[in-house]
Amino acid sequence: MANNYNVYGIKEQAIGCQAVNTGLFGAALTHKKTGWISVGGDADNDYAADFHGMKLSYGRKSGSGGPGV
């Protein structure tokens, strides 16, 4: 999503995506019980978007120290 669509927030680093499609996103859309999936822990990225009606977000790390803090 973040490599091909507009996102809202801060995107300072390239996004590395998993090479295997596990079906998690498709299952969440099919069952219509999940409204938001949040992942992350990156030092310089902190953004969100609406993708196919699902809210997806990538959060900045918490705590102090390291890049992006």
ZADO-1210 file (C-alpha; in nm, 4 decimals, padded with zeros to 6 digits):
<atoms>
<atom x="00.0000" y="00.0000" z="00.0000" code="MET" pos="1"/>
<atom x="00.2581" y="00.2568" z="00.1090" code="ALA" pos="2"/>
<atom x="00.4721" y="00.2031" z="-00.2005" code="ASN" pos="3"/>
<atom x="00.1864" y="00.2576" z="-00.4465" code="ASN" pos="4"/>
<atom x="-00.0814" y="00.4758" z="-00.2810" code="TYR" pos="5"/>
<atom x="-00.1025" y="00.8061" z="-00.0948" code="ASN" pos="6"/>
<atom x="-00.0549" y="00.7776" z="00.2791" code="VAL" pos="7"/>
<atom x="-00.1141" y="01.0315" z="00.5566" code="TYR" pos="8"/>
<atom x="00.1693" y="01.0952" z="00.7979" code="GLY" pos="9"/>
<atom x="00.5460" y="01.0613" z="00.7766" code="ILE" pos="10"/>
<atom x="00.7145" y="00.8205" z="00.5336" code="LYS" pos="11"/>
<atom x="01.0899" y="00.8754" z="00.5559" code="GLU" pos="12"/>
<atom x="01.2232" y="00.5270" z="00.4791" code="GLN" pos="13"/>
<atom x="01.1668" y="00.2686" z="00.2064" code="ALA" pos="14"/>
<atom x="00.9158" y="-00.0037" z="00.2879" code="ILE" pos="15"/>
<atom x="01.0212" y="-00.3673" z="00.2909" code="GLY" pos="16"/>
<atom x="00.7356" y="-00.6072" z="00.2214" code="CYS" pos="17"/>
<atom x="00.7090" y="-00.9749" z="00.3014" code="GLN" pos="18"/>
<atom x="00.7613" y="-01.1940" z="-00.0060" code="ALA" pos="19"/>
<atom x="00.4895" y="-01.4475" z="00.0860" code="VAL" pos="20"/>
<atom x="00.1189" y="-01.3624" z="00.0762" code="ASN" pos="21"/>
<atom x="-00.0212" y="-01.5290" z="00.3887" code="THR" pos="22"/>
<atom x="-00.3798" y="-01.4279" z="00.3122" code="GLY" pos="23"/>
<atom x="-00.4222" y="-01.2261" z="00.6336" code="LEU" pos="24"/>
<atom x="-00.5456" y="-00.9113" z="00.4595" code="PHE" pos="25"/>
<atom x="-00.7808" y="-01.1046" z="00.2314" code="GLY" pos="26"/>
<atom x="-00.9251" y="-01.2956" z="00.5270" code="ALA" pos="27"/>
<atom x="-00.9788" y="-00.9729" z="00.7213" code="ALA" pos="28"/>
<atom x="-01.1666" y="-00.8201" z="00.4263" code="LEU" pos="29"/>
<atom x="-01.3748" y="-01.1339" z="00.3691" code="THR" pos="30"/>
<atom x="-01.4882" y="-01.1753" z="00.7290" code="HIS" pos="31"/>
<atom x="-01.5644" y="-00.8022" z="00.7721" code="LYS" pos="32"/>
<atom x="-01.4900" y="-00.8118" z="01.1457" code="LYS" pos="33"/>
<atom x="-01.1590" y="-00.6255" z="01.1341" code="THR" pos="34"/>
<atom x="-01.1600" y="-00.2515" z="01.0741" code="GLY" pos="35"/>
<atom x="-00.7955" y="-00.1657" z="01.1391" code="TRP" pos="36"/>
<atom x="-00.4590" y="-00.3411" z="01.1098" code="ILE" pos="37"/>
<atom x="-00.1624" y="-00.1690" z="01.2721" code="SER" pos="38"/>
<atom x="00.2010" y="-00.2778" z="01.2344" code="VAL" pos="39"/>
<atom x="00.5428" y="-00.1246" z="01.2669" code="GLY" pos="40"/>
<atom x="00.8100" y="-00.0224" z="01.5033" code="GLY" pos="41"/>
<atom x="01.0174" y="00.1670" z="01.2504" code="ASP" pos="42"/>
<atom x="01.2197" y="00.4668" z="01.3582" code="ALA" pos="43"/>
<atom x="01.1282" y="00.7089" z="01.0766" code="ASP" pos="44"/>
<atom x="00.7853" y="00.5992" z="00.9471" code="ASN" pos="45"/>
<atom x="00.4523" y="00.6874" z="01.1046" code="ASP" pos="46"/>
<atom x="00.1556" y="00.6873" z="00.8670" code="TYR" pos="47"/>
<atom x="-00.1889" y="00.5487" z="00.7894" code="ALA" pos="48"/>
<atom x="-00.4249" y="00.5021" z="00.4931" code="ALA" pos="49"/>
<atom x="-00.7573" y="00.3559" z="00.3919" code="ASP" pos="50"/>
<atom x="-00.6965" y="00.0586" z="00.1592" code="PHE" pos="51"/>
<atom x="-00.9978" y="-00.1234" z="00.0127" code="HIS" pos="52"/>
<atom x="-01.2093" y="00.0032" z="00.3031" code="GLY" pos="53"/>
<atom x="-00.9637" y="-00.1225" z="00.5686" code="MET" pos="54"/>
<atom x="-00.7621" y="00.1187" z="00.7828" code="LYS" pos="55"/>
<atom x="-00.3919" y="00.0290" z="00.7798" code="LEU" pos="56"/>
<atom x="-00.1257" y="00.2026" z="00.9838" code="SER" pos="57"/>
<atom x="00.2478" y="00.1793" z="01.0410" code="TYR" pos="58"/>
<atom x="00.3585" y="00.3211" z="01.3736" code="GLY" pos="59"/>
<atom x="00.6713" y="00.4854" z="01.4962" code="ARG" pos="60"/>
<atom x="00.8632" y="00.3118" z="01.7730" code="LYS" pos="61"/>
<atom x="00.8027" y="00.4117" z="02.1303" code="SER" pos="62"/>
<atom x="01.0656" y="00.4993" z="02.3837" code="GLY" pos="63"/>
<atom x="01.3847" y="00.6960" z="02.3428" code="SER" pos="64"/>
<atom x="01.7065" y="00.6433" z="02.1554" code="GLY" pos="65"/>
<atom x="01.7875" y="00.5433" z="01.8008" code="GLY" pos="66"/>
<atom x="01.7163" y="00.7200" z="01.4740" code="PRO" pos="67"/>
<atom x="01.3967" y="00.9149" z="01.4273" code="GLY" pos="68"/>
<atom x="01.3595" y="01.0104" z="01.7937" code="VAL" pos="69"/>
</atoms>
